[in-house]
Amino acid sequence: MAWKDQIAGSFGFGTAPFAAYRSDQDFAEEAIKAAKAEGATREEFAREIAAYRRRYVKSEQVLRECISADSAKLDTLWKVSRHAPVEAKPVEAEETPAAVPAE
């Protein structure tokens, strides 16, 4: 089964949140695994989730909220942080002041 065909199982039913329950999450993880094996990107997967969502949600405001929540869940399952990691700067050795002789 193609990964796109597996997306529907990730919702449980039409208006349910993406991968909200353990069984839905299992379907989502299998779909993601298949998508990655076929070379699909996270963005392609997200577009397919949004297309599925559009079949059932007609309000643009509700659709935006649902897609935002679905995207956050997808990031978790796709193993991508929502925010890019901050690049750590190398710590430079501090110069220690010369010992002051005791008087």
Phi and psi restraints in degrees (range 20) as a CNS / XPLOR table:
assign (resid 1 and name C) (resid 2 and name N)
       (resid 2 and name CA) (resid 2 and name C) 1.0 -69.8 20.0 2
assign (resid 2 and name N) (resid 2 and name CA)
       (resid 2 and name C) (resid 3 and name N) 1.0 149.9 20.0 2
assign (resid 2 and name C) (resid 3 and name N)
       (resid 3 and name CA) (resid 3 and name C) 1.0 -59.5 20.0 2
assign (resid 3 and name N) (resid 3 and name CA)
       (resid 3 and name C) (resid 4 and name N) 1.0 -34.0 20.0 2
assign (resid 3 and name C) (resid 4 and name N)
       (resid 4 and name CA) (resid 4 and name C) 1.0 -63.7 20.0 2
assign (resid 4 and name N) (resid 4 and name CA)
       (resid 4 and name C) (resid 5 and name N) 1.0 -32.8 20.0 2
assign (resid 4 and name C) (resid 5 and name N)
       (resid 5 and name CA) (resid 5 and name C) 1.0 -73.4 20.0 2
assign (resid 5 and name N) (resid 5 and name CA)
       (resid 5 and name C) (resid 6 and name N) 1.0 -18.7 20.0 2
assign (resid 5 and name C) (resid 6 and name N)
       (resid 6 and name CA) (resid 6 and name C) 1.0 -86.1 20.0 2
assign (resid 6 and name N) (resid 6 and name CA)
       (resid 6 and name C) (resid 7 and name N) 1.0 -14.1 20.0 2
assign (resid 6 and name C) (resid 7 and name N)
       (resid 7 and name CA) (resid 7 and name C) 1.0 -61.5 20.0 2
assign (resid 7 and name N) (resid 7 and name CA)
       (resid 7 and name C) (resid 8 and name N) 1.0 -40.1 20.0 2
assign (resid 7 and name C) (resid 8 and name N)
       (resid 8 and name CA) (resid 8 and name C) 1.0 -55.9 20.0 2
assign (resid 8 and name N) (resid 8 and name CA)
       (resid 8 and name C) (resid 9 and name N) 1.0 -38.2 20.0 2
assign (resid 8 and name C) (resid 9 and name N)
       (resid 9 and name CA) (resid 9 and name C) 1.0 -66.0 20.0 2
assign (resid 9 and name N) (resid 9 and name CA)
       (resid 9 and name C) (resid 10 and name N) 1.0 -17.2 20.0 2
assign (resid 9 and name C) (resid 10 and name N)
       (resid 10 and name CA) (resid 10 and name C) 1.0 -78.0 20.0 2
assign (resid 10 and name N) (resid 10 and name CA)
       (resid 10 and name C) (resid 11 and name N) 1.0 -9.1 20.0 2
assign (resid 10 and name C) (resid 11 and name N)
       (resid 11 and name CA) (resid 11 and name C) 1.0 -104.4 20.0 2
assign (resid 11 and name N) (resid 11 and name CA)
       (resid 11 and name C) (resid 12 and name N) 1.0 -16.0 20.0 2
assign (resid 11 and name C) (resid 12 and name N)
       (resid 12 and name CA) (resid 12 and name C) 1.0 78.4 20.0 2
assign (resid 12 and name N) (resid 12 and name CA)
       (resid 12 and name C) (resid 13 and name N) 1.0 -58.2 20.0 2
assign (resid 12 and name C) (resid 13 and name N)
       (resid 13 and name CA) (resid 13 and name C) 1.0 -150.9 20.0 2
assign (resid 13 and name N) (resid 13 and name CA)
       (resid 13 and name C) (resid 14 and name N) 1.0 167.7 20.0 2
assign (resid 13 and name C) (resid 14 and name N)
       (resid 14 and name CA) (resid 14 and name C) 1.0 -44.9 20.0 2
assign (resid 14 and name N) (resid 14 and name CA)
       (resid 14 and name C) (resid 15 and name N) 1.0 -48.9 20.0 2
assign (resid 14 and name C) (resid 15 and name N)
       (resid 15 and name CA) (resid 15 and name C) 1.0 -100.2 20.0 2
assign (resid 15 and name N) (resid 15 and name CA)
       (resid 15 and name C) (resid 16 and name N) 1.0 4.8 20.0 2
assign (resid 15 and name C) (resid 16 and name N)
       (resid 16 and name CA) (resid 16 and name C) 1.0 -70.8 20.0 2
assign (resid 16 and name N) (resid 16 and name CA)
       (resid 16 and name C) (resid 17 and name N) 1.0 154.0 20.0 2
assign (resid 16 and name C) (resid 17 and name N)
       (resid 17 and name CA) (resid 17 and name C) 1.0 -65.3 20.0 2
assign (resid 17 and name N) (resid 17 and name CA)
       (resid 17 and name C) (resid 18 and name N) 1.0 152.2 20.0 2
assign (resid 17 and name C) (resid 18 and name N)
       (resid 18 and name CA) (resid 18 and name C) 1.0 -64.7 20.0 2
assign (resid 18 and name N) (resid 18 and name CA)
       (resid 18 and name C) (resid 19 and name N) 1.0 125.1 20.0 2
assign (resid 18 and name C) (resid 19 and name N)
       (resid 19 and name CA) (resid 19 and name C) 1.0 51.6 20.0 2
assign (resid 19 and name N) (resid 19 and name CA)
       (resid 19 and name C) (resid 20 and name N) 1.0 41.7 20.0 2
assign (resid 19 and name C) (resid 20 and name N)
       (resid 20 and name CA) (resid 20 and name C) 1.0 -75.5 20.0 2
assign (resid 20 and name N) (resid 20 and name CA)
       (resid 20 and name C) (resid 21 and name N) 1.0 -33.1 20.0 2
assign (resid 20 and name C) (resid 21 and name N)
       (resid 21 and name CA) (resid 21 and name C) 1.0 -113.9 20.0 2
assign (resid 21 and name N) (resid 21 and name CA)
       (resid 21 and name C) (resid 22 and name N) 1.0 160.3 20.0 2
assign (resid 21 and name C) (resid 22 and name N)
       (resid 22 and name CA) (resid 22 and name C) 1.0 -53.3 20.0 2
assign (resid 22 and name N) (resid 22 and name CA)
       (resid 22 and name C) (resid 23 and name N) 1.0 -45.1 20.0 2
assign (resid 22 and name C) (resid 23 and name N)
       (resid 23 and name CA) (resid 23 and name C) 1.0 -65.4 20.0 2
assign (resid 23 and name N) (resid 23 and name CA)
       (resid 23 and name C) (resid 24 and name N) 1.0 -38.7 20.0 2
assign (resid 23 and name C) (resid 24 and name N)
       (resid 24 and name CA) (resid 24 and name C) 1.0 -66.5 20.0 2
assign (resid 24 and name N) (resid 24 and name CA)
       (resid 24 and name C) (resid 25 and name N) 1.0 -38.9 20.0 2
assign (resid 24 and name C) (resid 25 and name N)
       (resid 25 and name CA) (resid 25 and name C) 1.0 -65.8 20.0 2
assign (resid 25 and name N) (resid 25 and name CA)
       (resid 25 and name C) (resid 26 and name N) 1.0 -37.4 20.0 2
assign (resid 25 and name C) (resid 26 and name N)
       (resid 26 and name CA) (resid 26 and name C) 1.0 -60.8 20.0 2
assign (resid 26 and name N) (resid 26 and name CA)
       (resid 26 and name C) (resid 27 and name N) 1.0 -43.6 20.0 2
assign (resid 26 and name C) (resid 27 and name N)
       (resid 27 and name CA) (resid 27 and name C) 1.0 -61.4 20.0 2
assign (resid 27 and name N) (resid 27 and name CA)
       (resid 27 and name C) (resid 28 and name N) 1.0 -44.2 20.0 2
assign (resid 27 and name C) (resid 28 and name N)
       (resid 28 and name CA) (resid 28 and name C) 1.0 -62.2 20.0 2
assign (resid 28 and name N) (resid 28 and name CA)
       (resid 28 and name C) (resid 29 and name N) 1.0 -43.5 20.0 2
assign (resid 28 and name C) (resid 29 and name N)
       (resid 29 and name CA) (resid 29 and name C) 1.0 -63.3 20.0 2
assign (resid 29 and name N) (resid 29 and name CA)
       (resid 29 and name C) (resid 30 and name N) 1.0 -38.8 20.0 2
assign (resid 29 and name C) (resid 30 and name N)
       (resid 30 and name CA) (resid 30 and name C) 1.0 -66.9 20.0 2
assign (resid 30 and name N) (resid 30 and name CA)
       (resid 30 and name C) (resid 31 and name N) 1.0 -41.0 20.0 2
assign (resid 30 and name C) (resid 31 and name N)
       (resid 31 and name CA) (resid 31 and name C) 1.0 -64.1 20.0 2
assign (resid 31 and name N) (resid 31 and name CA)
       (resid 31 and name C) (resid 32 and name N) 1.0 -41.8 20.0 2
assign (resid 31 and name C) (resid 32 and name N)
       (resid 32 and name CA) (resid 32 and name C) 1.0 -64.1 20.0 2
assign (resid 32 and name N) (resid 32 and name CA)
       (resid 32 and name C) (resid 33 and name N) 1.0 -43.6 20.0 2
assign (resid 32 and name C) (resid 33 and name N)
       (resid 33 and name CA) (resid 33 and name C) 1.0 -59.5 20.0 2
assign (resid 33 and name N) (resid 33 and name CA)
       (resid 33 and name C) (resid 34 and name N) 1.0 -45.0 20.0 2
assign (resid 33 and name C) (resid 34 and name N)
       (resid 34 and name CA) (resid 34 and name C) 1.0 -65.4 20.0 2
assign (resid 34 and name N) (resid 34 and name CA)
       (resid 34 and name C) (resid 35 and name N) 1.0 -40.7 20.0 2
assign (resid 34 and name C) (resid 35 and name N)
       (resid 35 and name CA) (resid 35 and name C) 1.0 -62.9 20.0 2
assign (resid 35 and name N) (resid 35 and name CA)
       (resid 35 and name C) (resid 36 and name N) 1.0 -45.2 20.0 2
assign (resid 35 and name C) (resid 36 and name N)
       (resid 36 and name CA) (resid 36 and name C) 1.0 -63.4 20.0 2
assign (resid 36 and name N) (resid 36 and name CA)
       (resid 36 and name C) (resid 37 and name N) 1.0 -38.7 20.0 2
assign (resid 36 and name C) (resid 37 and name N)
       (resid 37 and name CA) (resid 37 and name C) 1.0 -63.6 20.0 2
assign (resid 37 and name N) (resid 37 and name CA)
       (resid 37 and name C) (resid 38 and name N) 1.0 -31.2 20.0 2
assign (resid 37 and name C) (resid 38 and name N)
       (resid 38 and name CA) (resid 38 and name C) 1.0 -88.2 20.0 2
assign (resid 38 and name N) (resid 38 and name CA)
       (resid 38 and name C) (resid 39 and name N) 1.0 0.2 20.0 2
assign (resid 38 and name C) (resid 39 and name N)
       (resid 39 and name CA) (resid 39 and name C) 1.0 84.9 20.0 2
assign (resid 39 and name N) (resid 39 and name CA)
       (resid 39 and name C) (resid 40 and name N) 1.0 14.4 20.0 2
assign (resid 39 and name C) (resid 40 and name N)
       (resid 40 and name CA) (resid 40 and name C) 1.0 -72.4 20.0 2
assign (resid 40 and name N) (resid 40 and name CA)
       (resid 40 and name C) (resid 41 and name N) 1.0 150.0 20.0 2
assign (resid 40 and name C) (resid 41 and name N)
       (resid 41 and name CA) (resid 41 and name C) 1.0 -94.7 20.0 2
assign (resid 41 and name N) (resid 41 and name CA)
       (resid 41 and name C) (resid 42 and name N) 1.0 167.6 20.0 2
assign (resid 41 and name C) (resid 42 and name N)
       (resid 42 and name CA) (resid 42 and name C) 1.0 -61.6 20.0 2
assign (resid 42 and name N) (resid 42 and name CA)
       (resid 42 and name C) (resid 43 and name N) 1.0 -38.1 20.0 2
assign (resid 42 and name C) (resid 43 and name N)
       (resid 43 and name CA) (resid 43 and name C) 1.0 -64.1 20.0 2
assign (resid 43 and name N) (resid 43 and name CA)
       (resid 43 and name C) (resid 44 and name N) 1.0 -41.6 20.0 2
assign (resid 43 and name C) (resid 44 and name N)
       (resid 44 and name CA) (resid 44 and name C) 1.0 -62.3 20.0 2
assign (resid 44 and name N) (resid 44 and name CA)
       (resid 44 and name C) (resid 45 and name N) 1.0 -42.1 20.0 2
assign (resid 44 and name C) (resid 45 and name N)
       (resid 45 and name CA) (resid 45 and name C) 1.0 -63.4 20.0 2
assign (resid 45 and name N) (resid 45 and name CA)
       (resid 45 and name C) (resid 46 and name N) 1.0 -44.1 20.0 2
assign (resid 45 and name C) (resid 46 and name N)
       (resid 46 and name CA) (resid 46 and name C) 1.0 -61.6 20.0 2
assign (resid 46 and name N) (resid 46 and name CA)
       (resid 46 and name C) (resid 47 and name N) 1.0 -39.3 20.0 2
assign (resid 46 and name C) (resid 47 and name N)
       (resid 47 and name CA) (resid 47 and name C) 1.0 -62.4 20.0 2
assign (resid 47 and name N) (resid 47 and name CA)
       (resid 47 and name C) (resid 48 and name N) 1.0 -38.5 20.0 2
assign (resid 47 and name C) (resid 48 and name N)
       (resid 48 and name CA) (resid 48 and name C) 1.0 -68.5 20.0 2
assign (resid 48 and name N) (resid 48 and name CA)
       (resid 48 and name C) (resid 49 and name N) 1.0 -36.9 20.0 2
assign (resid 48 and name C) (resid 49 and name N)
       (resid 49 and name CA) (resid 49 and name C) 1.0 -62.9 20.0 2
assign (resid 49 and name N) (resid 49 and name CA)
       (resid 49 and name C) (resid 50 and name N) 1.0 -45.6 20.0 2
assign (resid 49 and name C) (resid 50 and name N)
       (resid 50 and name CA) (resid 50 and name C) 1.0 -63.2 20.0 2
assign (resid 50 and name N) (resid 50 and name CA)
       (resid 50 and name C) (resid 51 and name N) 1.0 -39.8 20.0 2
assign (resid 50 and name C) (resid 51 and name N)
       (resid 51 and name CA) (resid 51 and name C) 1.0 -64.5 20.0 2
assign (resid 51 and name N) (resid 51 and name CA)
       (resid 51 and name C) (resid 52 and name N) 1.0 -40.3 20.0 2
assign (resid 51 and name C) (resid 52 and name N)
       (resid 52 and name CA) (resid 52 and name C) 1.0 -63.7 20.0 2
assign (resid 52 and name N) (resid 52 and name CA)
       (resid 52 and name C) (resid 53 and name N) 1.0 -44.4 20.0 2
assign (resid 52 and name C) (resid 53 and name N)
       (resid 53 and name CA) (resid 53 and name C) 1.0 -61.1 20.0 2
assign (resid 53 and name N) (resid 53 and name CA)
       (resid 53 and name C) (resid 54 and name N) 1.0 -39.3 20.0 2
assign (resid 53 and name C) (resid 54 and name N)
       (resid 54 and name CA) (resid 54 and name C) 1.0 -62.8 20.0 2
assign (resid 54 and name N) (resid 54 and name CA)
       (resid 54 and name C) (resid 55 and name N) 1.0 -23.9 20.0 2
assign (resid 54 and name C) (resid 55 and name N)
       (resid 55 and name CA) (resid 55 and name C) 1.0 -64.9 20.0 2
assign (resid 55 and name N) (resid 55 and name CA)
       (resid 55 and name C) (resid 56 and name N) 1.0 -27.8 20.0 2
assign (resid 55 and name C) (resid 56 and name N)
       (resid 56 and name CA) (resid 56 and name C) 1.0 -113.7 20.0 2
assign (resid 56 and name N) (resid 56 and name CA)
       (resid 56 and name C) (resid 57 and name N) 1.0 -23.9 20.0 2
assign (resid 56 and name C) (resid 57 and name N)
       (resid 57 and name CA) (resid 57 and name C) 1.0 -109.2 20.0 2
assign (resid 57 and name N) (resid 57 and name CA)
       (resid 57 and name C) (resid 58 and name N) 1.0 120.3 20.0 2
assign (resid 57 and name C) (resid 58 and name N)
       (resid 58 and name CA) (resid 58 and name C) 1.0 -99.9 20.0 2
assign (resid 58 and name N) (resid 58 and name CA)
       (resid 58 and name C) (resid 59 and name N) 1.0 -24.4 20.0 2
assign (resid 58 and name C) (resid 59 and name N)
       (resid 59 and name CA) (resid 59 and name C) 1.0 -76.1 20.0 2
assign (resid 59 and name N) (resid 59 and name CA)
       (resid 59 and name C) (resid 60 and name N) 1.0 125.5 20.0 2
assign (resid 59 and name C) (resid 60 and name N)
       (resid 60 and name CA) (resid 60 and name C) 1.0 -62.2 20.0 2
assign (resid 60 and name N) (resid 60 and name CA)
       (resid 60 and name C) (resid 61 and name N) 1.0 -40.3 20.0 2
assign (resid 60 and name C) (resid 61 and name N)
       (resid 61 and name CA) (resid 61 and name C) 1.0 -63.8 20.0 2
assign (resid 61 and name N) (resid 61 and name CA)
       (resid 61 and name C) (resid 62 and name N) 1.0 -47.7 20.0 2
assign (resid 61 and name C) (resid 62 and name N)
       (resid 62 and name CA) (resid 62 and name C) 1.0 -64.7 20.0 2
assign (resid 62 and name N) (resid 62 and name CA)
       (resid 62 and name C) (resid 63 and name N) 1.0 -39.3 20.0 2
assign (resid 62 and name C) (resid 63 and name N)
       (resid 63 and name CA) (resid 63 and name C) 1.0 -60.5 20.0 2
assign (resid 63 and name N) (resid 63 and name CA)
       (resid 63 and name C) (resid 64 and name N) 1.0 -45.4 20.0 2
assign (resid 63 and name C) (resid 64 and name N)
       (resid 64 and name CA) (resid 64 and name C) 1.0 -60.3 20.0 2
assign (resid 64 and name N) (resid 64 and name CA)
       (resid 64 and name C) (resid 65 and name N) 1.0 -43.6 20.0 2
assign (resid 64 and name C) (resid 65 and name N)
       (resid 65 and name CA) (resid 65 and name C) 1.0 -64.1 20.0 2
assign (resid 65 and name N) (resid 65 and name CA)
       (resid 65 and name C) (resid 66 and name N) 1.0 -43.2 20.0 2
assign (resid 65 and name C) (resid 66 and name N)
       (resid 66 and name CA) (resid 66 and name C) 1.0 -64.5 20.0 2
assign (resid 66 and name N) (resid 66 and name CA)
       (resid 66 and name C) (resid 67 and name N) 1.0 -44.9 20.0 2
assign (resid 66 and name C) (resid 67 and name N)
       (resid 67 and name CA) (resid 67 and name C) 1.0 -64.8 20.0 2
assign (resid 67 and name N) (resid 67 and name CA)
       (resid 67 and name C) (resid 68 and name N) 1.0 -36.5 20.0 2
assign (resid 67 and name C) (resid 68 and name N)
       (resid 68 and name CA) (resid 68 and name C) 1.0 -62.9 20.0 2
assign (resid 68 and name N) (resid 68 and name CA)
       (resid 68 and name C) (resid 69 and name N) 1.0 -45.8 20.0 2
assign (resid 68 and name C) (resid 69 and name N)
       (resid 69 and name CA) (resid 69 and name C) 1.0 -66.0 20.0 2
assign (resid 69 and name N) (resid 69 and name CA)
       (resid 69 and name C) (resid 70 and name N) 1.0 -41.1 20.0 2
assign (resid 69 and name C) (resid 70 and name N)
       (resid 70 and name CA) (resid 70 and name C) 1.0 -62.8 20.0 2
assign (resid 70 and name N) (resid 70 and name CA)
       (resid 70 and name C) (resid 71 and name N) 1.0 -39.4 20.0 2
assign (resid 70 and name C) (resid 71 and name N)
       (resid 71 and name CA) (resid 71 and name C) 1.0 -64.7 20.0 2
assign (resid 71 and name N) (resid 71 and name CA)
       (resid 71 and name C) (resid 72 and name N) 1.0 -41.3 20.0 2
assign (resid 71 and name C) (resid 72 and name N)
       (resid 72 and name CA) (resid 72 and name C) 1.0 -63.4 20.0 2
assign (resid 72 and name N) (resid 72 and name CA)
       (resid 72 and name C) (resid 73 and name N) 1.0 -41.5 20.0 2
assign (resid 72 and name C) (resid 73 and name N)
       (resid 73 and name CA) (resid 73 and name C) 1.0 -66.8 20.0 2
assign (resid 73 and name N) (resid 73 and name CA)
       (resid 73 and name C) (resid 74 and name N) 1.0 -40.3 20.0 2
assign (resid 73 and name C) (resid 74 and name N)
       (resid 74 and name CA) (resid 74 and name C) 1.0 -60.8 20.0 2
assign (resid 74 and name N) (resid 74 and name CA)
       (resid 74 and name C) (resid 75 and name N) 1.0 -42.3 20.0 2
assign (resid 74 and name C) (resid 75 and name N)
       (resid 75 and name CA) (resid 75 and name C) 1.0 -57.1 20.0 2
assign (resid 75 and name N) (resid 75 and name CA)
       (resid 75 and name C) (resid 76 and name N) 1.0 -41.6 20.0 2
assign (resid 75 and name C) (resid 76 and name N)
       (resid 76 and name CA) (resid 76 and name C) 1.0 -64.1 20.0 2
assign (resid 76 and name N) (resid 76 and name CA)
       (resid 76 and name C) (resid 77 and name N) 1.0 -45.7 20.0 2
assign (resid 76 and name C) (resid 77 and name N)
       (resid 77 and name CA) (resid 77 and name C) 1.0 -74.1 20.0 2
assign (resid 77 and name N) (resid 77 and name CA)
       (resid 77 and name C) (resid 78 and name N) 1.0 -31.8 20.0 2
assign (resid 77 and name C) (resid 78 and name N)
       (resid 78 and name CA) (resid 78 and name C) 1.0 -78.1 20.0 2
assign (resid 78 and name N) (resid 78 and name CA)
       (resid 78 and name C) (resid 79 and name N) 1.0 -9.1 20.0 2
assign (resid 78 and name C) (resid 79 and name N)
       (resid 79 and name CA) (resid 79 and name C) 1.0 69.2 20.0 2
assign (resid 79 and name N) (resid 79 and name CA)
       (resid 79 and name C) (resid 80 and name N) 1.0 43.0 20.0 2
assign (resid 79 and name C) (resid 80 and name N)
       (resid 80 and name CA) (resid 80 and name C) 1.0 -123.0 20.0 2
assign (resid 80 and name N) (resid 80 and name CA)
       (resid 80 and name C) (resid 81 and name N) 1.0 132.6 20.0 2
assign (resid 80 and name C) (resid 81 and name N)
       (resid 81 and name CA) (resid 81 and name C) 1.0 -70.9 20.0 2
assign (resid 81 and name N) (resid 81 and name CA)
       (resid 81 and name C) (resid 82 and name N) 1.0 144.6 20.0 2
assign (resid 81 and name C) (resid 82 and name N)
       (resid 82 and name CA) (resid 82 and name C) 1.0 -65.8 20.0 2
assign (resid 82 and name N) (resid 82 and name CA)
       (resid 82 and name C) (resid 83 and name N) 1.0 -29.3 20.0 2
assign (resid 82 and name C) (resid 83 and name N)
       (resid 83 and name CA) (resid 83 and name C) 1.0 -118.7 20.0 2
assign (resid 83 and name N) (resid 83 and name CA)
       (resid 83 and name C) (resid 84 and name N) 1.0 140.1 20.0 2
assign (resid 83 and name C) (resid 84 and name N)
       (resid 84 and name CA) (resid 84 and name C) 1.0 -64.3 20.0 2
assign (resid 84 and name N) (resid 84 and name CA)
       (resid 84 and name C) (resid 85 and name N) 1.0 140.4 20.0 2
assign (resid 84 and name C) (resid 85 and name N)
       (resid 85 and name CA) (resid 85 and name C) 1.0 -65.4 20.0 2
assign (resid 85 and name N) (resid 85 and name CA)
       (resid 85 and name C) (resid 86 and name N) 1.0 144.6 20.0 2
assign (resid 85 and name C) (resid 86 and name N)
       (resid 86 and name CA) (resid 86 and name C) 1.0 -79.8 20.0 2
assign (resid 86 and name N) (resid 86 and name CA)
       (resid 86 and name C) (resid 87 and name N) 1.0 130.1 20.0 2
assign (resid 86 and name C) (resid 87 and name N)
       (resid 87 and name CA) (resid 87 and name C) 1.0 -75.2 20.0 2
assign (resid 87 and name N) (resid 87 and name CA)
       (resid 87 and name C) (resid 88 and name N) 1.0 125.6 20.0 2
assign (resid 87 and name C) (resid 88 and name N)
       (resid 88 and name CA) (resid 88 and name C) 1.0 -78.7 20.0 2
assign (resid 88 and name N) (resid 88 and name CA)
       (resid 88 and name C) (resid 89 and name N) 1.0 136.4 20.0 2
assign (resid 88 and name C) (resid 89 and name N)
       (resid 89 and name CA) (resid 89 and name C) 1.0 -88.0 20.0 2
assign (resid 89 and name N) (resid 89 and name CA)
       (resid 89 and name C) (resid 90 and name N) 1.0 143.5 20.0 2
assign (resid 89 and name C) (resid 90 and name N)
       (resid 90 and name CA) (resid 90 and name C) 1.0 -64.1 20.0 2
assign (resid 90 and name N) (resid 90 and name CA)
       (resid 90 and name C) (resid 91 and name N) 1.0 139.8 20.0 2
assign (resid 90 and name C) (resid 91 and name N)
       (resid 91 and name CA) (resid 91 and name C) 1.0 -82.5 20.0 2
assign (resid 91 and name N) (resid 91 and name CA)
       (resid 91 and name C) (resid 92 and name N) 1.0 124.4 20.0 2
assign (resid 91 and name C) (resid 92 and name N)
       (resid 92 and name CA) (resid 92 and name C) 1.0 -87.0 20.0 2
assign (resid 92 and name N) (resid 92 and name CA)
       (resid 92 and name C) (resid 93 and name N) 1.0 140.6 20.0 2
assign (resid 92 and name C) (resid 93 and name N)
       (resid 93 and name CA) (resid 93 and name C) 1.0 -63.5 20.0 2
assign (resid 93 and name N) (resid 93 and name CA)
       (resid 93 and name C) (resid 94 and name N) 1.0 129.7 20.0 2
assign (resid 93 and name C) (resid 94 and name N)
       (resid 94 and name CA) (resid 94 and name C) 1.0 -76.0 20.0 2
assign (resid 94 and name N) (resid 94 and name CA)
       (resid 94 and name C) (resid 95 and name N) 1.0 139.4 20.0 2
assign (resid 94 and name C) (resid 95 and name N)
       (resid 95 and name CA) (resid 95 and name C) 1.0 -78.7 20.0 2
assign (resid 95 and name N) (resid 95 and name CA)
       (resid 95 and name C) (resid 96 and name N) 1.0 127.2 20.0 2
assign (resid 95 and name C) (resid 96 and name N)
       (resid 96 and name CA) (resid 96 and name C) 1.0 -86.1 20.0 2
assign (resid 96 and name N) (resid 96 and name CA)
       (resid 96 and name C) (resid 97 and name N) 1.0 134.7 20.0 2
assign (resid 96 and name C) (resid 97 and name N)
       (resid 97 and name CA) (resid 97 and name C) 1.0 -65.6 20.0 2
assign (resid 97 and name N) (resid 97 and name CA)
       (resid 97 and name C) (resid 98 and name N) 1.0 147.6 20.0 2
assign (resid 97 and name C) (resid 98 and name N)
       (resid 98 and name CA) (resid 98 and name C) 1.0 -62.7 20.0 2
assign (resid 98 and name N) (resid 98 and name CA)
       (resid 98 and name C) (resid 99 and name N) 1.0 141.9 20.0 2
assign (resid 98 and name C) (resid 99 and name N)
       (resid 99 and name CA) (resid 99 and name C) 1.0 -62.5 20.0 2
assign (resid 99 and name N) (resid 99 and name CA)
       (resid 99 and name C) (resid 100 and name N) 1.0 136.1 20.0 2
assign (resid 99 and name C) (resid 100 and name N)
       (resid 100 and name CA) (resid 100 and name C) 1.0 -90.6 20.0 2
assign (resid 100 and name N) (resid 100 and name CA)
       (resid 100 and name C) (resid 101 and name N) 1.0 122.8 20.0 2
assign (resid 100 and name C) (resid 101 and name N)
       (resid 101 and name CA) (resid 101 and name C) 1.0 -63.8 20.0 2
assign (resid 101 and name N) (resid 101 and name CA)
       (resid 101 and name C) (resid 102 and name N) 1.0 137.6 20.0 2
assign (resid 101 and name C) (resid 102 and name N)
       (resid 102 and name CA) (resid 102 and name C) 1.0 -72.6 20.0 2
assign (resid 102 and name N) (resid 102 and name CA)
       (resid 102 and name C) (resid 103 and name N) 1.0 143.1 20.0 2
